[in-house]
Amino acid sequence: MSALLTQPFVQVDAESLPDISESFDVEAVPTFIVLQGHTLLGRISGADASALTDTITKHIRAPSSVTPQSHTEKAPAAPTVVDQGAESDEELNKRLHALMQKDKVMLFMKGNPEQPRCGFSRRIVALLQDQGVQFSTFDILEDESVSMEFSLEPSHLLARLDKVALSTDRGNGRTLEELFRSKDPLKGEEAQRLRTFCTSNSVIPARDLDQYGLALMIGDLMSVKSDFSGRVARLASATRSVEEARAAAAKELFALKWGPTRTPIYDLLIVGTVLVPSKRENQLKVAHWLVHDAKVPVNGRDLSGSTAMNHAISTKPVFDPDFAEILYEGGGDVNDRN
């Protein structure tokens, strides 16, 4: 263990430095990349402490016996930037129009179909290829002017991708209603159909939340505690101890779901940290109390099969290590996959 502690670690924000994330094909966080110089020795996806320890320890003890996953002596290539000089709006529009006429479908993306450089580009390329669509591409990273023209917020990109996904849904497999009831792992069009529904139908507080849900959303710990006390008092009886009543109350809270995607209690809390960020400290206190005092299980799943831990260790805007740590203390599984 002493040798492990001497190894240098560097933390990289996957969202702030997308080029590094994409060069190592990072699709989820946390991901650990084990390097020796320019040699890639290993990759651990997820907060798997034992796998990380084993990987590093193996290379500390026997570096000569390890077969590298990849190797290069070359420095990273400098990005190619097209200098358009003082291009007028009219000239830029003319150039864009010419680009769009090159094929029936012209995809303006980051990277190219063989090496997409962001998750959105990778997903839209996969959709087009799955449908057998003939298309051409333009790498917007090589042209700042074009990149600015096609700059969109992630939420807008996701909405457009969902529209494309819906347009490619041929209706094969089970309906959404059947998928809602299914407990089987989904793949192909069925998985895409359910994913599209969930990303297009998020919780709307004014429409979907009752008083308790609103208390969770703003991190009102006093109201959450009061509600729990009321449940315990109602459930206690001559034949049921206080501890049994508390356990029954925890089960009631675990069973609560909100909105069209049937969002469980901890998932709703983490949505609250995004929708009401000014209340984040209060929301974390509520989560901590529910885990450690009320003993509400943390493994509830929404309609997509995701747990709050899945969301907390995924990517921004939901990515929240502090929230993930609270869930982990409550038995959350960082290796769970929906």
C-alpha positions, 0 to 999 in steps of 0.5 A: 500500500505504501508503494501505491501512495507514492504514485502520482495522480492527476484529476481531469474535469471531463467536461472542461477538457473534452479533448482529453476525455475523447482521446481516451474514449471516456464515456462515464465518470469517474474513469481512471486511466493508468499511464506509464509515460505514453503507454496506456496500461489500464482503464477502470470505469466507475469508482471501483477502488479494488480494481484501481488498487489491483491495477496499479499494484500489478504494474508497480510490482512487475512492469516488464510482464505487462502488455500495454493496451496502446503505445505512442512516442509521438506528442499529441498533434496540434489541432488544425484550425482554418483561418478564415480571416475577416470573413463577412457574414455574407461570405460565411453564409455562402460558404455554409450553403455550399457545404450543405449542398455537398450531399443530401445529408450533411452532418456538422459534427466534432471529429469524423465518423471514424473518430467522433470527438463528443458523445452527441456526434458519436450518437448521431453518427450511430443513428444515421449508420443504423438507418443506412443513410448516405451522408457527408460530414464536416468537422466543426473543430477545424473551423471556428467560424462554422463552429460558432454557427452550430453552437448549441446548449447541451439541452438543445442538442439532446432535444434535437437528437431525441427528435432524430431518434423518434423519426428513426423509430420504425415501431419494431418491438414492444410499445412504450406501455409494454416497456414500462412494465418490462423487467428485462434488459432492453436493447436496440430500438426498444432501448432507444424508444424508452431512453427517448421518452425519459429524456423528453419527459423530465419532472416539472415541479408545478405539474408533478410534485406534491407538497412533500416532493416540493419540500425535497426539491428545495431541501426543506429538512424540517418538513421532511423530518415532520412528515417522517414523524407523522408516518411513524406515528400513524404506523405505530400500534400496540403490535408494532414497535417504534423501530418497526414503524420507522422501517415501515415509514422508510419503505413508504418513502422508498416507494414514492415516485413522481412525474412521467418517468416515475422519479424516486426520492433520491433521484428527485433530490438530485434533480433538485440540485440542478433545478434549484442549485441555490438550495444544494447544501440543504438538499445534501442535508436532506439526502444525508438525513434520509440515508443515516436517520430515516434509513430509506434505501438508496437503490430506487429506479426510475422508468429508465432503470437508473438509480440516483447513483447512476445519475450522480456519477454520470456527467454534468449537469447532474454529476455530483461526487458529494451526493454520490458519497452520501448514496455510497454510505447508504449502500449505493452501488457505483458499479450498477448499470441501468 
